[in-house]
């Protein structure tokens, strides 16, 4: 196991080191750098479990996004705009997405108990600045992560599946770059199913190795073909550690997508039935249960979010976090015969074609994912 990955060669580790130096230099060359308290590498590379991909010439290349936290003493809109601009520039330069997420130093002790924050606190590497700055975040218990975080993860992975569905609906053949990206999305969905099952049983751990060992041991009763889910999870873990897409170049992406969407619908209902202690037989029944799909956020903040997003159209559900609308809508959007009126009502959007509804979902997802 190396500094950034489990199976990367010294040359791969050196490549990541060089990329981190380039990102650090660029971030601290910003005119807003006087506000920076620390630059922190998070995600799989921050945990030392980063993914690598085998290139056409056999070279090992970084595969997953570079996720970083910029701890700052200000969240001025111009500062956030500068970080977004820098994200785009670095992503184009390095050839994979670079995410620079600003965290206000003063609010670190109050960071919400989320899967993201838990993984940031316990799996990171400070590239520059105060090396212990994230100690100010609350102590999160891995076996007590809110189950709503599983629903949130499933919704986010559903959005990736929706991206595939929209592209496959177009007549143009997929490029090789698109095939690789979409295969990555499909394997991310399989990872989410296993991770959410572990969350549900209180067995989640930030280590991929531990999660892989635990999944076959937990109770998956009531889930159709649980063994297939475990097998898919292990395959996705293998790909996460060392992705060789040459072995998948002849795979049927349309078939793989259809199988994953079917597994998504089955698992989504299995998880949500247990999280909410309700007996949803179909995704339509689940959608009809809105707004009673959990409690997230505070009523006051939720009202402000709804007012900005929907105006008075959010009434009478203005105290419910808008994210719950995304939970209800995503499984409908992925089915072949979705009830467009139901989706329109959930997303508070005018009647339109399926693609217009997808666009409305994606716009809300960008705000509330």
N, C-alpha and C positions, 0 to 999 in steps of 0.2 A: 504493500500500500504506500502510495507516494504522498506528496504534499497536497495535491489537488484531486487525485483519482485513485481508484483501487487497482486498475490494470494498466495505467499509462506508463510508457517508457520514459527514461530520463529526457529524451528529446521532446516528448509531449509535455512533461513538467516544465521544461525550459520555455516552451512556447507559451504556456499559460503565464509564467513569470513575466515574460516580455509583454504580453497583453495587459497584465495588471499594472506594470510600470507605465505603459502608454496611457491607460485609463487614469491612473493616479496623477501623472504629470498634467494631463489635460484638465482634470477636475480642479487641480490646485493652481492652474494657470488662469482660471476664470476670474473675472473682475469681482466676483462675490466670494472669493476664497477666504476673505477675512471672517466670514461667518461660519466656516467649517470647523467643527470640533473633531470629526473623525470621518474617514472613509472606510467602510466595512464591506468585505466580500461575504455574501451570504449564498443561499442555495446549495446545490450539490457540490460545487467547487469549494465553497466555504467550509463544508463539512468534511472535505477530503474524499468525496464520493462522486466526483465529476465524471461526466460521460465523455467518451471519445468515439470518433467515427473513423473507420478505415477508408481513406481516399482511394481514387482510382489507381494511383501509383503505389499504394501500400502505406502511405504516410498516415500517421495518427493525427487527427484534427479534432479540435473542440467541437462538441455536438450540441450541448444544451446552452441556453442563454447565460450571459453573465449578469447576475443579479447583485446589485450593490446598494447599500444604504449610505446616504450622506447625512450625517448628524450635524445639524445646523442650529444656530441661535435665532434664526429668522425664517419665516415662510412667506416672505414678500412675493407677490405675484410675478414680479420681474425675475426674481431668483429662480422660481419654479419654471418659468419660461426658458431661462438660460440653461437649466438642467435638461429640459426636453429637447432643446436644440442640440445640446452636447450629446445626448443619447443618439440622436439621428446621425450625427457626424461620426461618432465612434462606431456605431453599428455598421455603417457603410465602409469605414476604413478597415475594421477587423473581420468583417464578413459574417457576423452573427449578431443577434440582438443584444444590446447593452441596456440594462434597466438601471436608472439612477433614481432611487426612491428617497425623497427627503423625509427625515424624522426630526422633529423639533426636540432639542435636548431637554428643555424644561418639562416636556410631557412624557419623557421616557418612563418615569415611575407609574404613570397612569395608562400605559399602553394596554389595550384590550386583550383579553385572553383569547387568542386566535391561534389556529394552526400555524399561520405565517409567522406571527410574533414568537411563538414557542420555538420554531425552527431557527429563527434569526438569533434569539438569545443563546441557544445551546449549540448552534452549529454555524460559527462564523470565523472570519479571520480579519483582523484590523490591518489595513494596508498602510494607513498613515493617521496620526493623531493619537488621542488618549486610548491606550490599549485596553483599558478596563471600563470604557464608557458604557457598554451595554449591561454592565452589572447593575445599573440603575433601573433596568426593566424589572417588573415583578417576577417572582419565582413561580414558574408555571409547572403544574404537575402533569407529566405525560399521560398518566392514566385517568385524567379528569378533564381532558380537552372537551369543550362543549360539542355535543353531537350535531348542533347546527353547522359546525365547521365541515362535517361530512357532506351535508346537503349543499353547502357552498362550493366544496370541491367538485361534487358531481355536476353542479350547474356549470361551473367553469369548464370542465372537461366536455360537457354537452355542447358548449359553445364551439369548441374545436371541431366536434363532429358536425355541427351545423355548417362550419366553414367548408368542410369536405363536401357535404351534401349540396351546397350551393354551387360549388365548382363543378361537381360531377354532372350537374343539370345543364351545364353549358356544352355546346357541341365540339369545341376545340379539344384536341387530345392533350393529355397532361404532359408537361415538361418533366424531365428527370428531376429537376429541383423540386417541383411540386410533389412528385411521387414520394421522394424522401421525406419532405415535410409532412405529408399526410400519413405516411406510415408511422412517423414519430407521434403524430396526434393519436393514432389508433392505439399505439402501445401506451401512451400516457393515460388513455381511458382505462385500459386493463390494469395499470398500476393504481389508479384511483379506486377501482372496485375493491381490490385487496386492502388498500390503506383504509378505506371507509369501513370495511368489515372489521378490521382491527380496532378502529376507533369505537365502533359500536360495542365491542366486547371488552373495552378497556385495556387492550393489549398493544396499542400503538407505541412505537419507539422511533426516535429520529434516525436511528441506524437502519439502512436498507438491509444489511445482513441479518439483523435481529428480526426485522419484519418478515423477511423471507422465511426464516425458520419458524416463526410463530403462526403464520397464516394456516398451514395445514392442520394445526392443533386446535384451532378455535371452533366454536359451534356455528355451523353454517346451515343448520336445519331449516327447512322451508324454502331454501333457495334451489331452483331448478339447476341441475347439473353443476353442483358446487365443485366437483373435481375439475371440470373444464375451466372454471374461473381460476382455480389455484394454478393449473397448468399455464394458463394465459398470463397470469401474474409472474410466474417464474420465467417465462420466455421474455416478458417485457423487462424484467430485472436483468437478464442476460444482455439484452440489447442496450439497456441503460449503461451498463458497465463498458461494453465494447460493441459498438454498432457496425456491423459489416453488411451493408445493403446490397453488396454484390450477390449474396446468397438469396436475396429477396427480389432480384430484378425481374423475375418472371412471375411473381406472385400476382394473383387476381385482386387488384385493389377494390374493385366494385364488390366482389364477394366478401372480402375481408371487412369492408365497411358495413355491409348488410348484417354480417354476423355480430359485429361489435355493437351496432345500434340495437339489435335484438337483445343482446346481453345487457346493454345499458338500460333499456326499458324494464327488463326483469329485475335487475339489481336495484335500480332506482326505487321501484315500488317496494321491494323487499326491505331496503334500508329505511325508507320513510314510514312504512307501517310500524316498524319497531321503534323508530325515533319518536314518533308522535302517538304511538299506541292506538292506531286507527286501522281499519280494514279496507284499504283502498283496493278494489279489484282491478281497476284500469287507470290509465293515466288521465282519462277524462274525469273519472270520479275524484281523482287527486286534485285536478285543476279546479273542480267545482268546490273543493273544500277551502279555497282562498276566501277570506284572509286568515283562516285558522290553521296556518302551517308553521306555527312557532312564534316565538317572540324574540325579536332582535332590535337592538338600539333602544334609545329612550323615546318616549312619546313626543317630547318637544323637538328633538332633533329629527325624528321621523317626519313630523309635520312640516318642518322646514325643507327637508329633502323632497317631499311630495309637492309642496307648493312650488318649488323651483322646477321640478320635472313635469308636473301635470296641471299646475294652477288649481283652480277650484274643481277641476274634473276628478281629482283624487277623492273628494268627499263621496261617501261617508267613511272611507278607509284611510283617511289621511294620517292616522296615528300608527299605521302599520308600515314597517320598513319596506321601501320599494323593492328590495331584493326578493321578497316573498313572491312578487309578481313574476320575477324571472324563474324562480323555482317551479312555479305552476306552468309557465309557458314553454320551457325548454323541451320537456318530453313530448308535448303536443307538436312542436315545430319539427321534431325529428321523425314523427310518424308519417306514413304515406297519405293518410286521409284525415288530416287535421281539421278540426272545427275552426274555421277562420273567424267566425263571429266571436267565439270564446276567446281566441287569442287577441282579437281587437279589444275586447272588453278588459282583458288582463293588462294589456300594454297601454291602454288609453290612447289608441291610435285610430284614425279613420279607416273604414273598410278599404281593403286593397288586395292585391295579389300576394301570393305566398312570399315572393322575393321582397315586397315592400314590408311585410310583417317581419321578415328576417332582419331587414335593415333597422326597423324600429327596435327590435330586441337587442341588436348589437350596439345601438346608440345608448340604450339604457344600461346594458352590460358594462360598457366603458365607464359609466359613472358609478355603478353600484356593485361591481363584481367583488 
